[in-house]
Amino acid sequence: MTKLLNILIVLLAAVLVYVILYPQIQQNRPIEVRFACDSTVTSLPILVGIDESLFVKNRIKPTLVFYSDPDQALADLFAGKVDVGIFTWSAVFKRIATKNETLKVFMSEDFRQSLPVDAIVAPLKSHVKTASDIRGKRFIYPPQVRDYIPVMLTNLGINSEEVKLAEVPFSSLLQKLEAGNCDAAWVIEPQLCPLDTTQYRIIQYSALPRFVAQPFPGAAMGFAPRFPQTYRQGPKRLKIATDAAMAIVENKSDVAKQVLGKYFPYCTKSCGFCRLPELQRSTEINKPAVAALASRLRLTGVVTSDINTQGIFPDPQIFTR
């Protein structure tokens, strides 16, 4: 009887230890995170985080999923096909307006007028010499700026019917430009740094800050509300890793730019000249600029309803669990 009692005590103790330790073991296990990004310079925090093993060091197993269309990327995030991503702010606003689904943003990237991340360019033989000259011309642009075309045209006093607009995938934009299939194009780094200025002229540096909003919130990094519910410590690990990646971009920009060359071979020889966005941590995000951009897009009909931008930013405590 005593022996049986001792066995029961040992078994109960083992069960108790298991009950106490199992949640902690589960919390400390590596989590698999699928990152959505595109081929623009805005993806740099994720790329640096992977290249420098910052996600792995914080018990995150990263998988990259590249998208050409920011709207599709965001749709896949809310469908559970990816977990975290970097998206255009316009895509974030439209998702709220049309689907009532809100990305929880913990990082923003500003495009500065003083350090051009984007530009409108044209072949030297093109008759387009100023932005206003695109009237009646063939103008191509990547999906990342599709929502800003109406704002730019409004500021230029041009109707959309007066321009031969064509959206092309970011990855094929330079080829279209080189093939002479357009009179002008809107490019974003890292496509701007390798541009041969003996063949092309810069029509307008920093077109987004110049014609859309200044300062211009270029991209938002965030996750769907279900992410912290699925991975309780996910936001904390994610923020530690991305903050470390941001520190490299800010303090060792030469290292960060070399990462661009690894992923996008066409800029390998010129990535040292690439201009980078201003990265803003969750406590540094220019929220008035975000709200101003949402209002601007509402006025031009890109966003179909007023956006309460305050709901976009998660409770800071979510990153301390």
LOTIKE-878610 format. One record per residue (C-alpha): residue in one letter; x, y, z. Coordinates in steps of 0.001 Angstrom, whole numbers, plus 500000, padded with zeros to 6 digits. Layout:
% LOTIKE-878610
AXYZ...
This chain:
% LOTIKE-878610
M500000500000500000T502813502378500938K504611501546497691L501470502276495660L501001505548497503N504578506554496750I504052505773493071L500908507906493025I502762510771494708V505540510574492114L503014510487489276L501091513441490687A504332515373491125A505280514628487519V501877515788486304L502169518955488394V505616519727486986Y504301519105483471V501314521408484013I503588524158485349L506366523851482783Y504425522983479608P503091526515478944Q506577527938479451I508102525338477145Q505493526132474510Q506129529873474826N509875529399474377R509583527212471299P510593528778467971I507633530036465967E507329529940462201V506503533350460744R505708533978457076F506730537477456030A505031539248453124C507113541824451295D507732543239447839S510879543973445851T511197547622446870V513584549101449412T510778549127451989S511404545401452553L514869546118453941P514035545646457674I512824542110456952L515713541300454609V518304542559457106G516575540659459905I516897537451457913D520415538086456613E521750538949460076S519887536013461711L518063538449463997F514774536574463709V516433533225464399K518189534670467455N514763535632468765R513289532175468156I511510533057464932K511821530844461856P511249533272458964T509881532483455525L509818535157452815V506842535493450495F507290538100447763Y504289539908446307S503984542288443396D500548543548444433P500266545124447925D496489544646447999Q496867540917447363A499578540665450004L497318542260452602A494381540066451562D496562536986452065L497599538217455497F493995538446456662A493293535085455021G496020533523457166K498400532756454297V501113535018455754D501618536323459291V503498539620459131G504262541998456301I505229545369454933F502506547066452915T501769550433451362W499793552667453694S497144553105451012A496526549338450999V496114549464454784F493535552260454522K491582550558451731R491398547296453661I489845549123456604A487353550928454358T486280547934452276K486673544941454613N486768546500458088E490037544648458709T492795546573460443L496514545884460206K498241546362463560V501201548559462647F504378548676464737M506765550228462208S506452552886459523E508777554042456755D508809557659455635F509964558789452188R511821562068452623Q511960564787450006S515589565509450905L516682561895450324P514771560632447264V513500557066447480D511324557449444374A511411559444441155I509711559983437818V512194559262435041A512185559352431248P514460558303428378L516594561174427082K514821560965423722S511416561356425408H509566564657425131V508728564428428839K510949566961430593T508701567943433495A506034566036435397S503290567997433650D504568566762430290I503081563293430889R499775564608429504G499104562609426342K502124560362426956R502668556734427948F503327556603431681I504070553357433514Y504171552745437245P504418549817439709P501511548591441884Q503108550240444928V502092553707443689R498778552868441966D496713554564444674Y498778557726444480I498363558272440741P495004560108441180V496511562422443809M499500563244441629L497365563897438554T495054566148440573N498014568189441768L499284568450438192G495865569485436899I495679566470434596N492704564136434103S493430560411434062E491921560196430564E494635562549429331V497450560122430163K498133556667428746L498544554963432107A499810551407432472E500539549487435660V503373546979435343P504911544595437893F507765546155439824S510154543455438630S509553544237434947L509400548027435116L513043548645434190Q512786546257431237K509729548128429958L511596551386430337E514677550065428534A512554548614425725G511105552035424963N507560550976425822C506828554238427621D507598557945427643A508113558120431414A508044555846434454W507681556063438209V510480554115439927I511291553270443542E514593552189445051P516448549950444474Q515597550684440833L516670554306441045C520297553847442124P521411551755439096L519666554016436581D522014555043433759T521808558837433684T523460558879430272Q520322557197428951Y517618558618431240R516795561912432871I515277562405436292I512052564327435769Q511099564617439432Y512959563327442459S510792562450445490A507559562504443495L505571560985446358P506492563686448902R506249566333446184F502832565472444732V501078563332447376A502059564218450946Q504989565747452784P506159563961454845F505098560828452992P504415557607454944G505750555103452430A505088551732454054A503730550081457189M504892546902458893G502346545006460919F500317541902461637A496675540841461788P494903540903465188R495006537094465343F498846537009465426P499267537825469153Q496376535486469915T498140532623468141Y501631533479469371R501451535222472727Q505127536195472687G505181536693468924P504889540503468964K507634540823471590R510089538628469683L509148540311466432K509736543797467777I513093542925469341A514281541453466037T512986544275463836D514303546964466192A517724545335465884A517363545289462090M516419548965462141A519530549746464183I521678548149461475V519897550088458726E520352553330460667N523897552863461971K525445550528459406S523679551578456234D526524550228454083V525871546749455472A522120547114454933K522613548263451348Q524751545217450598V521796543068451647L519763544706448869G522398543575446393K522059539979447577Y518338539903446893F518209542168443832P521255541444441624Y520510544265439162C521599546810441786T524603544895443176K527167547299441706S525265550426442683C523436549503445899G525921551618447863F524213554669446357C520695553500447216R518590555945449226L516801554446452205P513507555428453831E513429556806457354L512436553929459627Q510162554712462563R509649552433465550S506197552122467088T506861555019469484E508283557187466683I505594556790464021N504426560137462655K500744559527463340P499582562977462150A501268562297458785V499498558930458563A496140560571459301A496855563328456768L497606560769454046A494361558924454801S492437562201454471R494187563020451190L493240559657449726R489671560100450956L489392563427449126T490533561885445849G488209558875446168V490943556269446562V489592555509450038T485802555342450138S485213556293453775D486820558211456613I489544556261458393N490110556288462150T493860555796462114Q494124555486465907G492842551903465722I495808550932463568F498379551145466340P498373548288468896D498584548656472667P502330548933473538Q501861546349476294I501441543684473645F505198543909473021T506163543330476669R504418540023477402
